[in-house]
Amino acid sequence: MEILGFLFIFGSLIAHGDAHGPESCNHEGGLCRVGNCISGEYLASYCFEPIILCCKSLSSTTTKS
């Protein structure tokens, strides 16, 4: 019975509509992090919503002149 509960939770994390997955995050220059983004990063999207965040560096948002 515990296995069914685990599969349900895992499936709901993967199937969430706003989650793009780690491949999308890495392709866009971000890193997947659990809990919170570290200092100098911002939340760009989700790898697996709401637990695993896709964080990007603040320095990559500045434009070069």
Biopython code that builds the backbone (N, CA, C, O; Angstrom):
import numpy as np
from Bio.PDB.StructureBuilder import StructureBuilder

atoms = [
    (1, "MET", "N", (0.820, -1.191, 0.000)),
    (1, "MET", "CA", (0.000, 0.000, 0.000)),
    (1, "MET", "C", (0.868, 1.261, 0.000)),
    (1, "MET", "O", (0.502, 2.269, -0.604)),
    (2, "GLU", "N", (2.010, 1.203, 0.674)),
    (2, "GLU", "CA", (2.913, 2.356, 0.682)),
    (2, "GLU", "C", (3.455, 2.637, -0.712)),
    (2, "GLU", "O", (3.676, 3.791, -1.079)),
    (3, "ILE", "N", (3.664, 1.590, -1.476)),
    (3, "ILE", "CA", (4.185, 1.766, -2.833)),
    (3, "ILE", "C", (3.174, 2.521, -3.690)),
    (3, "ILE", "O", (3.553, 3.382, -4.486)),
    (4, "LEU", "N", (1.894, 2.203, -3.531)),
    (4, "LEU", "CA", (0.870, 2.917, -4.292)),
    (4, "LEU", "C", (0.826, 4.393, -3.926)),
    (4, "LEU", "O", (0.650, 5.246, -4.795)),
    (5, "GLY", "N", (0.985, 4.694, -2.649)),
    (5, "GLY", "CA", (1.027, 6.089, -2.223)),
    (5, "GLY", "C", (2.209, 6.824, -2.820)),
    (5, "GLY", "O", (2.076, 7.960, -3.275)),
    (6, "PHE", "N", (3.370, 6.177, -2.818)),
    (6, "PHE", "CA", (4.573, 6.769, -3.397)),
    (6, "PHE", "C", (4.384, 7.017, -4.887)),
    (6, "PHE", "O", (4.728, 8.087, -5.390)),
    (7, "LEU", "N", (3.836, 6.025, -5.596)),
    (7, "LEU", "CA", (3.622, 6.180, -7.030)),
    (7, "LEU", "C", (2.637, 7.307, -7.337)),
    (7, "LEU", "O", (2.811, 8.037, -8.312)),
    (8, "PHE", "N", (1.609, 7.446, -6.511)),
    (8, "PHE", "CA", (0.643, 8.528, -6.710)),
    (8, "PHE", "C", (1.301, 9.888, -6.541)),
    (8, "PHE", "O", (1.095, 10.782, -7.362)),
    (9, "ILE", "N", (2.097, 10.055, -5.477)),
    (9, "ILE", "CA", (2.765, 11.334, -5.233)),
    (9, "ILE", "C", (3.764, 11.636, -6.343)),
    (9, "ILE", "O", (3.808, 12.754, -6.856)),
    (10, "PHE", "N", (4.565, 10.641, -6.714)),
    (10, "PHE", "CA", (5.554, 10.824, -7.770)),
    (10, "PHE", "C", (4.872, 11.166, -9.093)),
    (10, "PHE", "O", (5.321, 12.058, -9.813)),
    (11, "GLY", "N", (3.795, 10.462, -9.410)),
    (11, "GLY", "CA", (3.069, 10.720, -10.643)),
    (11, "GLY", "C", (2.456, 12.105, -10.675)),
    (11, "GLY", "O", (2.449, 12.759, -11.718)),
    (12, "SER", "N", (1.938, 12.561, -9.538)),
    (12, "SER", "CA", (1.335, 13.896, -9.507)),
    (12, "SER", "C", (2.386, 14.989, -9.661)),
    (12, "SER", "O", (2.093, 16.048, -10.216)),
    (13, "LEU", "N", (3.602, 14.752, -9.180)),
    (13, "LEU", "CA", (4.672, 15.730, -9.362)),
    (13, "LEU", "C", (5.100, 15.818, -10.824)),
    (13, "LEU", "O", (5.338, 16.908, -11.344)),
    (14, "ILE", "N", (5.195, 14.688, -11.468)),
    (14, "ILE", "CA", (5.635, 14.669, -12.866)),
    (14, "ILE", "C", (4.557, 15.223, -13.792)),
    (14, "ILE", "O", (4.866, 15.928, -14.753)),
    (15, "ALA", "N", (3.309, 14.913, -13.510)),
    (15, "ALA", "CA", (2.223, 15.271, -14.414)),
    (15, "ALA", "C", (1.714, 16.692, -14.231)),
    (15, "ALA", "O", (0.785, 17.091, -14.933)),
    (16, "HIS", "N", (2.275, 17.463, -13.330)),
    (16, "HIS", "CA", (1.774, 18.812, -13.084)),
    (16, "HIS", "C", (1.984, 19.678, -14.313)),
    (16, "HIS", "O", (3.044, 19.615, -14.938)),
    (17, "GLY", "N", (0.998, 20.484, -14.671)),
    (17, "GLY", "CA", (1.046, 21.267, -15.904)),
    (17, "GLY", "C", (2.097, 22.354, -15.935)),
    (17, "GLY", "O", (2.584, 22.688, -17.016)),
    (18, "ASP", "N", (2.475, 22.930, -14.785)),
    (18, "ASP", "CA", (3.433, 24.031, -14.773)),
    (18, "ASP", "C", (4.878, 23.576, -14.682)),
    (18, "ASP", "O", (5.792, 24.391, -14.802)),
    (19, "ALA", "N", (5.094, 22.294, -14.473)),
    (19, "ALA", "CA", (6.458, 21.792, -14.329)),
    (19, "ALA", "C", (7.037, 21.500, -15.709)),
    (19, "ALA", "O", (6.410, 20.826, -16.527)),
    (20, "HIS", "N", (8.217, 22.005, -15.954)),
    (20, "HIS", "CA", (8.843, 21.832, -17.259)),
    (20, "HIS", "C", (9.893, 20.736, -17.253)),
    (20, "HIS", "O", (10.259, 20.247, -18.322)),
    (21, "GLY", "N", (10.380, 20.340, -16.124)),
    (21, "GLY", "CA", (11.361, 19.286, -16.029)),
    (21, "GLY", "C", (12.779, 19.813, -16.022)),
    (21, "GLY", "O", (13.038, 20.946, -16.427)),
    (22, "PRO", "N", (13.695, 18.978, -15.556)),
    (22, "PRO", "CA", (15.091, 19.408, -15.440)),
    (22, "PRO", "C", (15.764, 19.661, -16.778)),
    (22, "PRO", "O", (16.648, 20.513, -16.861)),
    (23, "GLU", "N", (15.374, 18.948, -17.829)),
    (23, "GLU", "CA", (16.004, 19.157, -19.134)),
    (23, "GLU", "C", (15.743, 20.566, -19.643)),
    (23, "GLU", "O", (16.645, 21.223, -20.162)),
    (24, "SER", "N", (14.519, 21.022, -19.494)),
    (24, "SER", "CA", (14.163, 22.373, -19.933)),
    (24, "SER", "C", (14.909, 23.422, -19.111)),
    (24, "SER", "O", (15.399, 24.411, -19.657)),
    (25, "CYS", "N", (14.992, 23.206, -17.811)),
    (25, "CYS", "CA", (15.684, 24.144, -16.928)),
    (25, "CYS", "C", (17.167, 24.245, -17.296)),
    (25, "CYS", "O", (17.702, 25.345, -17.437)),
    (26, "ASN", "N", (17.826, 23.096, -17.449)),
    (26, "ASN", "CA", (19.253, 23.087, -17.788)),
    (26, "ASN", "C", (19.506, 23.679, -19.163)),
    (26, "ASN", "O", (20.507, 24.368, -19.366)),
    (27, "HIS", "N", (18.617, 23.422, -20.105)),
    (27, "HIS", "CA", (18.762, 23.949, -21.465)),
    (27, "HIS", "C", (18.689, 25.472, -21.477)),
    (27, "HIS", "O", (19.337, 26.127, -22.294)),
    (28, "GLU", "N", (17.898, 26.028, -20.569)),
    (28, "GLU", "CA", (17.737, 27.478, -20.486)),
    (28, "GLU", "C", (18.760, 28.125, -19.554)),
    (28, "GLU", "O", (18.650, 29.315, -19.260)),
    (29, "GLY", "N", (19.746, 27.371, -19.086)),
    (29, "GLY", "CA", (20.805, 27.933, -18.259)),
    (29, "GLY", "C", (20.513, 27.966, -16.770)),
    (29, "GLY", "O", (21.178, 28.694, -16.032)),
    (30, "GLY", "N", (19.540, 27.201, -16.314)),
    (30, "GLY", "CA", (19.202, 27.179, -14.900)),
    (30, "GLY", "C", (19.652, 25.897, -14.223)),
    (30, "GLY", "O", (20.166, 24.980, -14.863)),
    (31, "LEU", "N", (19.447, 25.854, -12.919)),
    (31, "LEU", "CA", (19.750, 24.671, -12.126)),
    (31, "LEU", "C", (18.532, 24.311, -11.290)),
    (31, "LEU", "O", (17.850, 25.191, -10.764)),
    (32, "CYS", "N", (18.263, 23.023, -11.168)),
    (32, "CYS", "CA", (17.161, 22.563, -10.318)),
    (32, "CYS", "C", (17.637, 22.526, -8.876)),
    (32, "CYS", "O", (18.698, 21.972, -8.587)),
    (33, "ARG", "N", (16.864, 23.108, -7.970)),
    (33, "ARG", "CA", (17.196, 23.144, -6.547)),
    (33, "ARG", "C", (15.966, 22.777, -5.730)),
    (33, "ARG", "O", (14.837, 23.101, -6.097)),
    (34, "VAL", "N", (16.207, 22.098, -4.618)),
    (34, "VAL", "CA", (15.129, 21.718, -3.712)),
    (34, "VAL", "C", (14.954, 22.812, -2.669)),
    (34, "VAL", "O", (15.926, 23.238, -2.046)),
    (35, "GLY", "N", (13.723, 23.267, -2.476)),
    (35, "GLY", "CA", (13.417, 24.225, -1.412)),
    (35, "GLY", "C", (13.492, 25.669, -1.831)),
    (35, "GLY", "O", (12.457, 26.287, -2.080)),
    (36, "ASN", "N", (14.680, 26.230, -1.919)),
    (36, "ASN", "CA", (14.863, 27.650, -2.225)),
    (36, "ASN", "C", (16.049, 27.853, -3.158)),
    (36, "ASN", "O", (16.987, 27.057, -3.183)),
    (37, "CYS", "N", (15.984, 28.934, -3.922)),
    (37, "CYS", "CA", (17.145, 29.336, -4.714)),
    (37, "CYS", "C", (18.169, 29.953, -3.768)),
    (37, "CYS", "O", (17.804, 30.532, -2.745)),
    (38, "ILE", "N", (19.446, 29.828, -4.109)),
    (38, "ILE", "CA", (20.497, 30.381, -3.260)),
    (38, "ILE", "C", (20.672, 31.868, -3.561)),
    (38, "ILE", "O", (20.089, 32.393, -4.510)),
    (39, "SER", "N", (21.469, 32.528, -2.753)),
    (39, "SER", "CA", (21.745, 33.949, -2.923)),
    (39, "SER", "C", (22.351, 34.197, -4.301)),
    (39, "SER", "O", (23.260, 33.482, -4.723)),
    (40, "GLY", "N", (21.852, 35.197, -4.989)),
    (40, "GLY", "CA", (22.342, 35.523, -6.321)),
    (40, "GLY", "C", (21.569, 34.826, -7.426)),
    (40, "GLY", "O", (21.924, 34.942, -8.599)),
    (41, "GLU", "N", (20.506, 34.096, -7.064)),
    (41, "GLU", "CA", (19.674, 33.417, -8.046)),
    (41, "GLU", "C", (18.213, 33.845, -7.875)),
    (41, "GLU", "O", (17.823, 34.362, -6.828)),
    (42, "TYR", "N", (17.425, 33.624, -8.908)),
    (42, "TYR", "CA", (15.989, 33.904, -8.838)),
    (42, "TYR", "C", (15.227, 32.690, -9.363)),
    (42, "TYR", "O", (15.768, 31.873, -10.108)),
    (43, "LEU", "N", (13.965, 32.589, -8.961)),
    (43, "LEU", "CA", (13.103, 31.500, -9.407)),
    (43, "LEU", "C", (12.647, 31.784, -10.834)),
    (43, "LEU", "O", (11.917, 32.746, -11.075)),
    (44, "ALA", "N", (13.074, 30.956, -11.772)),
    (44, "ALA", "CA", (12.711, 31.137, -13.172)),
    (44, "ALA", "C", (11.477, 30.310, -13.548)),
    (44, "ALA", "O", (10.620, 30.771, -14.302)),
    (45, "SER", "N", (11.394, 29.102, -13.023)),
    (45, "SER", "CA", (10.264, 28.205, -13.275)),
    (45, "SER", "C", (10.380, 27.048, -12.294)),
    (45, "SER", "O", (11.042, 27.175, -11.264)),
    (46, "TYR", "N", (9.751, 25.935, -12.598)),
    (46, "TYR", "CA", (9.813, 24.763, -11.739)),
    (46, "TYR", "C", (10.311, 23.562, -12.519)),
    (46, "TYR", "O", (9.946, 23.367, -13.678)),
    (47, "CYS", "N", (11.148, 22.757, -11.878)),
    (47, "CYS", "CA", (11.513, 21.465, -12.454)),
    (47, "CYS", "C", (10.402, 20.469, -12.137)),
    (47, "CYS", "O", (9.928, 19.762, -13.027)),
    (48, "PHE", "N", (9.987, 20.412, -10.877)),
    (48, "PHE", "CA", (8.839, 19.626, -10.429)),
    (48, "PHE", "C", (8.134, 20.451, -9.371)),
    (48, "PHE", "O", (8.577, 20.501, -8.224)),
    (49, "GLU", "N", (7.042, 21.098, -9.747)),
    (49, "GLU", "CA", (6.326, 21.997, -8.846)),
    (49, "GLU", "C", (5.645, 21.210, -7.736)),
    (49, "GLU", "O", (5.127, 20.131, -8.026)),
    (50, "PRO", "N", (5.607, 21.654, -6.522)),
    (50, "PRO", "CA", (6.127, 22.898, -5.967)),
    (50, "PRO", "C", (7.440, 22.706, -5.228)),
    (50, "PRO", "O", (7.910, 23.629, -4.562)),
    (51, "ILE", "N", (8.042, 21.527, -5.332)),
    (51, "ILE", "CA", (9.183, 21.197, -4.480)),
    (51, "ILE", "C", (10.522, 21.571, -5.111)),
    (51, "ILE", "O", (11.375, 22.159, -4.445)),
    (52, "ILE", "N", (10.714, 21.241, -6.370)),
    (52, "ILE", "CA", (12.020, 21.434, -7.012)),
    (52, "ILE", "C", (11.929, 22.629, -7.954)),
    (52, "ILE", "O", (11.161, 22.623, -8.916)),
    (53, "LEU", "N", (12.721, 23.644, -7.661)),
    (53, "LEU", "CA", (12.685, 24.912, -8.382)),
    (53, "LEU", "C", (13.751, 24.960, -9.472)),
    (53, "LEU", "O", (14.786, 24.303, -9.367)),
    (54, "CYS", "N", (13.495, 25.731, -10.504)),
    (54, "CYS", "CA", (14.496, 26.020, -11.529)),
    (54, "CYS", "C", (15.024, 27.416, -11.243)),
    (54, "CYS", "O", (14.311, 28.401, -11.435)),
    (55, "CYS", "N", (16.258, 27.508, -10.788)),
    (55, "CYS", "CA", (16.857, 28.783, -10.394)),
    (55, "CYS", "C", (17.885, 29.215, -11.432)),
    (55, "CYS", "O", (18.651, 28.400, -11.948)),
    (56, "LYS", "N", (17.885, 30.508, -11.726)),
    (56, "LYS", "CA", (18.864, 31.074, -12.654)),
    (56, "LYS", "C", (19.646, 32.171, -11.958)),
    (56, "LYS", "O", (19.149, 32.813, -11.032)),
    (57, "SER", "N", (20.844, 32.377, -12.399)),
    (57, "SER", "CA", (21.717, 33.384, -11.837)),
    (57, "SER", "C", (21.225, 34.788, -12.171)),
    (57, "SER", "O", (20.804, 35.047, -13.299)),
    (58, "LEU", "N", (21.274, 35.685, -11.207)),
    (58, "LEU", "CA", (20.884, 37.080, -11.441)),
    (58, "LEU", "C", (21.829, 37.757, -12.437)),
    (58, "LEU", "O", (21.397, 38.626, -13.195)),
    (59, "SER", "N", (23.086, 37.385, -12.449)),
    (59, "SER", "CA", (24.053, 38.020, -13.347)),
    (59, "SER", "C", (23.762, 37.723, -14.809)),
    (59, "SER", "O", (24.175, 38.489, -15.680)),
    (60, "SER", "N", (23.057, 36.627, -15.105)),
    (60, "SER", "CA", (22.746, 36.313, -16.492)),
    (60, "SER", "C", (21.596, 37.140, -17.035)),
    (60, "SER", "O", (21.345, 37.130, -18.240)),
    (61, "THR", "N", (20.877, 37.869, -16.151)),
    (61, "THR", "CA", (19.767, 38.707, -16.601)),
    (61, "THR", "C", (20.213, 40.087, -17.023)),
    (61, "THR", "O", (19.454, 40.803, -17.676)),
    (62, "THR", "N", (21.413, 40.476, -16.670)),
    (62, "THR", "CA", (21.893, 41.804, -17.066)),
    (62, "THR", "C", (22.311, 41.790, -18.524)),
    (62, "THR", "O", (22.824, 40.788, -19.023)),
    (63, "THR", "N", (22.090, 42.904, -19.204)),
    (63, "THR", "CA", (22.450, 42.981, -20.622)),
    (63, "THR", "C", (23.813, 43.640, -20.760)),
    (63, "THR", "O", (24.183, 44.520, -19.983)),
    (64, "LYS", "N", (24.545, 43.195, -21.762)),
    (64, "LYS", "CA", (25.860, 43.784, -22.042)),
    (64, "LYS", "C", (25.678, 44.969, -22.972)),
    (64, "LYS", "O", (24.874, 44.920, -23.903)),
    (65, "SER", "N", (26.427, 46.036, -22.718)),
    (65, "SER", "CA", (26.303, 47.218, -23.583)),
    (65, "SER", "C", (27.589, 47.498, -24.321)),
    (65, "SER", "O", (27.663, 48.455, -25.092)),
]
sb = StructureBuilder()
sb.init_structure("model")
sb.init_model(0)
sb.init_chain("A")
sb.init_seg("    ")
for serial, (resi, resn, name, xyz) in enumerate(atoms, 1):
    if name == "N":
        sb.init_residue(resn, " ", resi, " ")
    sb.init_atom(name, np.array(xyz, "f"), 0.0, 1.0, " ", f" {name:<3s}", serial, name[0])
structure = sb.get_structure()
